[in-house]
């Protein structure tokens, strides 16, 4: 992951400049470290074998509110 840090750090600094975000070098390095770690985890997830019959989790739908009592 250390080899990936230099391009990731350059990306973080460029993005911060583009968005006009003040980002000290030490903080940019920490952001780059976490971003590189997240990218590594995404590669592991992307490599997980999934077949066409694998079904994603159901979309969360909250229960409807109970009807209000008109006498209140």
MDAnalysis code that builds the backbone (N, CA, C; Angstrom):
import MDAnalysis as mda
import numpy as np

u = mda.Universe.empty(216, n_residues=72, atom_resindex=np.repeat(np.arange(72), 3), trajectory=True)
u.add_TopologyAttr("name", ["N", "CA", "C"] * 72)
u.add_TopologyAttr("resid", np.arange(1, 73))
u.add_TopologyAttr("resname", ["UNK", "UNK", "UNK", "UNK", "UNK", "UNK", "UNK", "UNK", "UNK", "UNK", "UNK", "UNK", "UNK", "UNK", "UNK", "UNK", "UNK", "UNK", "UNK", "UNK", "UNK", "UNK", "UNK", "UNK", "UNK", "UNK", "UNK", "UNK", "UNK", "UNK", "UNK", "UNK", "UNK", "UNK", "UNK", "UNK", "UNK", "UNK", "UNK", "UNK", "UNK", "UNK", "UNK", "UNK", "UNK", "UNK", "UNK", "UNK", "UNK", "UNK", "UNK", "UNK", "UNK", "UNK", "UNK", "UNK", "UNK", "UNK", "UNK", "UNK", "UNK", "UNK", "UNK", "UNK", "UNK", "UNK", "UNK", "UNK", "UNK", "UNK", "UNK", "UNK"])
u.atoms.positions = np.array([
    [0.825, -1.189, 0.000],
    [0.000, 0.000, 0.000],
    [0.863, 1.244, 0.000],
    [2.087, 1.167, 0.503],
    [2.955, 2.340, 0.552],
    [3.294, 2.836, -0.852],
    [3.455, 1.912, -1.820],
    [3.742, 2.305, -3.197],
    [2.583, 3.069, -3.813],
    [1.360, 2.747, -3.391],
    [0.179, 3.422, -3.921],
    [-0.047, 4.788, -3.281],
    [0.681, 5.073, -2.223],
    [0.426, 6.295, -1.468],
    [0.826, 7.544, -2.245],
    [1.911, 7.532, -3.010],
    [2.355, 8.727, -3.720],
    [1.323, 9.225, -4.732],
    [0.792, 8.367, -5.627],
    [-0.249, 8.857, -6.535],
    [-1.530, 9.236, -5.789],
    [-1.825, 8.505, -4.728],
    [-3.014, 8.815, -3.943],
    [-2.852, 10.153, -3.246],
    [-1.671, 10.411, -2.719],
    [-1.399, 11.697, -2.072],
    [-1.499, 12.837, -3.082],
    [-0.980, 12.623, -4.266],
    [-1.080, 13.644, -5.316],
    [-2.543, 13.906, -5.657],
    [-3.344, 12.849, -5.722],
    [-4.770, 13.004, -6.003],
    [-5.461, 13.798, -4.893],
    [-5.167, 13.458, -3.641],
    [-5.796, 14.139, -2.507],
    [-5.441, 15.628, -2.523],
    [-4.176, 15.931, -2.766],
    [-3.760, 17.341, -2.799],
    [-4.404, 18.081, -3.965],
    [-4.488, 17.430, -5.122],
    [-5.118, 18.067, -6.288],
    [-6.597, 18.315, -6.038],
    [-7.276, 17.335, -5.467],
    [-8.699, 17.491, -5.185],
    [-8.939, 18.600, -4.168],
    [-8.083, 18.679, -3.163],
    [-8.221, 19.737, -2.162],
    [-8.022, 21.110, -2.797],
    [-7.026, 21.220, -3.678],
    [-6.807, 22.502, -4.366],
    [-8.003, 22.865, -5.239],
    [-8.512, 21.897, -5.978],
    [-9.644, 22.133, -6.866],
    [-10.872, 22.610, -6.098],
    [-11.067, 22.048, -4.908],
    [-12.216, 22.411, -4.084],
    [-11.931, 23.576, -3.136],
    [-10.734, 24.118, -3.221],
    [-10.307, 25.229, -2.357],
    [-10.428, 24.863, -0.879],
    [-10.039, 23.625, -0.562],
    [-10.053, 23.170, 0.825],
    [-8.664, 23.329, 1.424],
    [-8.560, 23.991, 2.552],
    [-7.252, 24.056, 3.202],
    [-6.901, 22.680, 3.756],
    [-5.772, 22.130, 3.320],
    [-5.392, 20.783, 3.738],
    [-3.886, 20.754, 3.970],
    [-3.474, 20.869, 5.227],
    [-2.038, 20.800, 5.530],
    [-1.450, 19.467, 5.083],
    [-0.147, 19.446, 4.841],
    [0.527, 18.243, 4.333],
    [0.304, 17.023, 5.225],
    [0.372, 17.207, 6.534],
    [0.195, 16.069, 7.451],
    [-1.215, 15.500, 7.335],
    [-2.189, 16.375, 7.225],
    [-3.575, 15.920, 7.102],
    [-3.801, 15.269, 5.738],
    [-3.208, 15.818, 4.689],
    [-3.326, 15.222, 3.352],
    [-2.732, 13.819, 3.349],
    [-1.636, 13.618, 4.036],
    [-1.014, 12.295, 4.115],
    [-1.934, 11.306, 4.820],
    [-2.613, 11.752, 5.873],
    [-3.544, 10.861, 6.579],
    [-4.742, 10.517, 5.695],
    [-5.262, 11.504, 4.974],
    [-6.385, 11.259, 4.071],
    [-5.959, 10.269, 2.982],
    [-4.756, 10.462, 2.437],
    [-4.252, 9.565, 1.390],
    [-4.085, 8.144, 1.917],
    [-3.619, 7.996, 3.135],
    [-3.468, 6.673, 3.734],
    [-4.808, 5.971, 3.834],
    [-5.819, 6.685, 4.319],
    [-7.146, 6.084, 4.456],
    [-7.767, 5.802, 3.091],
    [-7.566, 6.687, 2.123],
    [-8.101, 6.464, 0.792],
    [-7.452, 5.248, 0.132],
    [-6.142, 5.096, 0.293],
    [-5.443, 3.929, -0.261],
    [-5.935, 2.649, 0.413],
    [-6.182, 2.698, 1.707],
    [-6.700, 1.526, 2.425],
    [-8.103, 1.180, 1.920],
    [-8.929, 2.189, 1.701],
    [-10.279, 1.961, 1.191],
    [-10.238, 1.364, -0.211],
    [-9.318, 1.849, -1.044],
    [-9.179, 1.301, -2.395],
    [-8.762, -0.164, -2.344],
    [-7.888, -0.522, -1.425],
    [-7.467, -1.910, -1.262],
    [-8.641, -2.784, -0.855],
    [-9.452, -2.304, 0.071],
    [-10.633, -3.053, 0.494],
    [-11.625, -3.205, -0.657],
    [-11.768, -2.168, -1.480],
    [-12.673, -2.239, -2.625],
    [-12.196, -3.287, -3.627],
    [-10.882, -3.393, -3.817],
    [-10.349, -4.422, -4.720],
    [-10.661, -5.819, -4.204],
    [-10.560, -6.007, -2.895],
    [-10.893, -7.309, -2.310],
    [-12.370, -7.636, -2.515],
    [-13.210, -6.657, -2.319],
    [-14.645, -6.863, -2.504],
    [-14.963, -7.126, -3.965],
    [-14.312, -6.412, -4.859],
    [-14.539, -6.586, -6.284],
    [-14.103, -7.980, -6.751],
    [-13.132, -8.555, -6.071],
    [-12.629, -9.879, -6.448],
    [-13.508, -11.021, -5.924],
    [-14.459, -10.719, -5.064],
    [-15.332, -11.767, -4.517],
    [-16.201, -12.340, -5.630],
    [-16.223, -13.669, -5.754],
    [-17.010, -14.271, -6.829],
    [-18.515, -14.156, -6.548],
    [-19.226, -13.575, -7.499],
    [-20.682, -13.466, -7.398],
    [-21.287, -14.041, -8.670],
    [-22.272, -14.886, -8.497],
    [-22.950, -15.477, -9.646],
    [-24.210, -14.673, -9.961],
    [-24.787, -14.952, -11.117],
    [-25.985, -14.223, -11.541],
    [-27.146, -14.433, -10.571],
    [-27.171, -15.565, -9.890],
    [-28.287, -15.844, -8.984],
    [-28.107, -15.193, -7.601],
    [-26.927, -14.619, -7.345],
    [-26.733, -13.931, -6.064],
    [-27.643, -12.704, -6.029],
    [-28.343, -12.573, -4.955],
    [-29.327, -11.489, -4.857],
    [-28.842, -10.445, -3.863],
    [-28.925, -9.170, -4.214],
    [-28.525, -8.140, -3.261],
    [-29.524, -8.068, -2.100],
    [-29.092, -7.451, -1.065],
    [-29.963, -7.300, 0.097],
    [-31.189, -6.475, -0.276],
    [-32.273, -6.723, 0.425],
    [-33.505, -6.000, 0.175],
    [-33.316, -4.527, 0.524],
    [-33.943, -3.677, -0.226],
    [-33.870, -2.246, 0.032],
    [-34.694, -1.941, 1.275],
    [-34.117, -1.140, 2.167],
    [-34.813, -0.780, 3.401],
    [-36.014, 0.098, 3.086],
    [-37.144, -0.266, 3.617],
    [-38.357, 0.538, 3.494],
    [-38.978, 0.624, 4.884],
    [-38.996, 1.814, 5.476],
    [-39.542, 1.932, 6.827],
    [-41.046, 1.646, 6.838],
    [-41.532, 1.178, 7.967],
    [-42.958, 0.912, 8.116],
    [-43.715, 2.237, 8.044],
    [-44.926, 2.230, 7.506],
    [-45.687, 3.482, 7.430],
    [-46.071, 3.954, 8.829],
    [-46.237, 5.242, 8.949],
    [-46.672, 5.793, 10.228],
    [-48.093, 5.317, 10.504],
    [-48.398, 5.061, 11.779],
    [-49.777, 4.676, 12.087],
    [-50.700, 5.875, 11.817],
    [-51.934, 5.600, 11.442],
    [-52.851, 6.717, 11.182],
    [-53.032, 7.550, 12.451],
    [-53.190, 8.833, 12.239],
    [-53.374, 9.725, 13.398],
    [-54.804, 9.638, 13.892],
    [-54.947, 9.760, 15.188],
    [-56.259, 9.743, 15.819],
    [-56.885, 11.124, 15.642],
    [-58.010, 11.248, 14.908],
    [-58.600, 12.566, 14.669],
    [-59.150, 13.214, 15.941],
    [-59.340, 12.451, 16.993],
    [-59.893, 13.023, 18.221],
    [-58.835, 13.758, 19.038],
    [-57.583, 13.672, 18.613],
    [-56.506, 14.330, 19.381],
    [-56.375, 15.743, 19.034],
])
